[in-house]
Amino acid sequence: STGVTADELARARNPRVAGIRKAQLTNEYWLTRLAGSITDPRRLSLIRTTLPEYQALTVDDIKAAARTWFTDAKAWKLVVRAGTAAREATATSLPPLHGEGQTAKPSGWGSGVKPAMPKMIQTAPPGSLRDRPSP
């Protein structure tokens, strides 16, 4: 194989470019992108350069990146082996899904044991209003 073709690059890039253009028509895009730009001006640069950089990307750019990153020296291999030790490690390292080690019946909610629900965590970017003390 000779790597990525111009057609493959266009089929990967064009939907992304179209998505960015469509997103730029919304307030949500601008609110998200501009959040924190007063304290980190790099955000403004990113807004200005993202679309032109996607559009300027060439097959040669992709090939150069592949030569840089896809080398034997940077490769790694994951080997999965079946065995008792692997099963025991997995079984002991995972928390129970249904409370205090109880298992719900296949009928789910009708069993009287409700599955544990994750807690929702709200986060805000550094420097946002949530990081400032209230008056």
C-alpha positions as CSV (number, residue, x, y, z in Angstrom):
1,S,0.0,0.0,0.0
2,T,1.2,3.5,-0.8
3,G,-0.7,5.1,2.1
4,V,-3.6,7.5,2.0
5,T,-5.0,8.7,-1.3
6,A,-6.3,12.2,-2.2
7,D,-9.8,10.7,-2.4
8,E,-9.5,9.0,1.1
9,L,-8.2,12.3,2.6
10,A,-11.1,14.2,1.1
11,R,-13.7,11.7,2.3
12,A,-12.2,12.0,5.9
13,R,-11.6,15.7,5.9
14,N,-14.6,17.2,4.1
15,P,-17.2,16.0,6.6
16,R,-15.1,17.4,9.4
17,V,-14.8,20.8,7.7
18,A,-18.5,20.8,7.0
19,G,-19.2,20.0,10.6
20,I,-17.0,22.9,11.8
21,R,-18.7,25.3,9.4
22,K,-22.1,24.2,10.6
23,A,-21.1,24.4,14.3
24,Q,-19.8,27.9,13.7
25,L,-23.3,29.0,13.0
26,T,-24.4,28.2,16.6
27,N,-24.0,30.1,19.8
28,E,-22.9,27.0,21.6
29,Y,-19.8,26.7,19.4
30,W,-18.7,30.3,20.1
31,L,-19.5,30.0,23.8
32,T,-17.4,26.9,24.1
33,R,-14.5,28.1,22.0
34,L,-14.4,31.6,23.6
35,A,-14.6,30.3,27.2
36,G,-11.3,31.1,28.9
37,S,-9.9,33.1,26.0
38,I,-9.3,36.1,28.1
39,T,-6.8,34.2,30.3
40,D,-5.5,31.9,27.5
41,P,-5.2,33.8,24.1
42,R,-4.1,30.5,22.4
43,R,-7.8,29.7,22.3
44,L,-8.4,32.6,19.9
45,S,-5.6,31.4,17.7
46,L,-7.1,27.9,17.7
47,I,-10.4,29.3,16.5
48,R,-8.7,31.2,13.7
49,T,-6.5,28.4,12.5
50,T,-8.5,25.2,12.9
51,L,-10.6,25.4,9.8
52,P,-7.8,26.7,7.5
53,E,-5.4,24.0,8.7
54,Y,-7.9,21.2,8.1
55,Q,-8.5,22.6,4.6
56,A,-4.8,22.9,3.8
57,L,-4.0,19.4,4.9
58,T,-2.4,17.4,2.1
59,V,-1.7,13.7,1.3
60,D,2.0,14.6,1.8
61,D,1.3,16.0,5.3
62,I,-0.4,12.7,6.2
63,K,2.5,10.6,4.8
64,A,5.0,12.8,6.7
65,A,3.1,12.3,10.0
66,A,2.9,8.6,9.3
67,R,6.6,8.4,8.8
68,T,7.2,10.3,12.1
69,W,4.7,8.4,14.3
70,F,4.2,5.0,12.8
71,T,7.7,3.6,13.3
72,D,8.9,0.3,14.8
73,A,10.6,2.3,17.7
74,K,7.2,3.7,18.7
75,A,5.1,0.6,18.2
76,W,3.8,-1.4,21.1
77,K,2.0,-4.7,21.3
78,L,-0.8,-5.9,23.6
79,V,-0.9,-9.6,24.2
80,V,-4.0,-11.1,25.9
81,R,-3.6,-14.5,27.3
82,A,-6.4,-16.6,28.7
83,G,-5.7,-18.2,32.0
84,T,-6.8,-18.5,35.6
85,A,-4.6,-15.7,36.8
86,A,-6.1,-13.3,34.3
87,R,-9.7,-14.2,35.3
88,E,-8.9,-13.9,39.0
89,A,-7.3,-10.5,38.5
90,T,-10.2,-9.2,36.5
91,A,-12.8,-10.6,39.0
92,T,-11.1,-9.0,42.0
93,S,-10.2,-5.6,40.4
94,L,-13.7,-4.7,39.3
95,P,-16.2,-3.2,41.8
96,P,-19.6,-4.8,42.1
97,L,-22.2,-3.4,39.8
98,H,-25.3,-3.8,42.0
99,G,-24.5,-2.2,45.4
100,E,-22.9,-4.3,48.2
101,G,-22.0,-7.3,46.1
102,Q,-25.7,-8.2,45.5
103,T,-26.6,-9.3,42.0
104,A,-29.9,-8.3,40.4
105,K,-32.1,-10.9,38.9
106,P,-32.3,-10.9,35.1
107,S,-35.6,-9.1,35.4
108,G,-33.7,-6.0,36.6
109,W,-35.8,-3.5,38.6
110,G,-38.4,-6.0,39.6
111,S,-35.9,-7.9,41.6
112,G,-35.9,-5.4,44.5
113,V,-32.2,-4.6,43.9
114,K,-31.6,-1.4,42.0
115,P,-28.4,-1.2,39.9
116,A,-25.9,1.4,41.2
117,M,-26.2,4.7,39.4
118,P,-23.2,6.8,38.6
119,K,-22.9,10.2,40.3
120,M,-23.0,13.2,38.0
121,I,-20.0,15.4,38.2
122,Q,-20.1,18.9,36.7
123,T,-16.9,20.5,35.6
124,A,-16.0,23.9,34.4
125,P,-12.9,25.0,32.5
126,P,-10.1,26.6,34.7
127,G,-10.6,30.3,35.2
128,S,-14.4,30.0,34.8
129,L,-16.8,31.7,37.1
130,R,-17.1,28.6,39.2
131,D,-13.5,28.9,40.2
132,R,-14.0,32.4,41.6
133,P,-15.2,33.0,45.2
134,S,-18.7,34.3,45.5
135,P,-19.1,37.9,46.7
